[in-house]
Structure formats: structure tokens, C-alpha cells
Amino acid sequence: QSAGEIGAEGYTRHVSTAEAMEGEREPDWKGILAQHTAAFEFLRSPEYCSQRQVQTEHAMAANAACHRLRLPNKANWWLQEAKKSFRLQWSSDPEVFLLYAKH
């Protein structure tokens, strides 16, 4: 639990930092990508399976940052990650329901 609290504080810091950077007149897209990547990775844990929508949003924000940085391969990778997170949330695959049942 203690480690989870520390992780959650880190997650909140990543989100806040990303939002602040996105609001800048000249956003630091590399930094924004790093913040959304860290937030996405934190939510990858099975304990946060109820947060797949937010994880999808972080993946799409990372995708947008990659486009701004002219990194098409990375942008595509992030799009695929967004699709995976979306499927984990909305799929009718029985395996998805088993994932939720375990946590």
C-alpha cells in the first residue's frame, strides 16, 4: 500500500506536469511525451484496470506529442497502445471480464 501511495503521488505529478507543459506558449513536446509515458506506464498495472479510459487518453496524448515531434513510427506505436487500452475497457472478450474479476 505504501508503495502504491508513492506511485499514485508520482502519477499525479506526471499528470500535473504534462498539463502545465501543454499550456505553455511553446510546449516542450519531448517533456510532454515523457510525462504521458510515465502516467500511461503507471496505469498499466492490473490494480488500475478500472482506469483504462484514462490510460487510453494518455496514449493519445503521447501519440499527439509524437506527431508534433515528427516521430511517425512512435506515434503509430502509441495509437496501437491506445487501441489496446480501449479494447481492455470496452471489449466483449470474456478474458477482459476475468481481468476485472481478479481485482
Secondary structure, DSSP 8 states (H G I E B T S, - for coil): -HHHHHHHHHHHHHHHHHHHHHTSSS--HHHHHHHHHHHHHHHTSGGGGGGHHHHHHHHHHHHHHHHHTT-HHHHHHHHHHHHHHHHHHH---HHHHHHHHH-
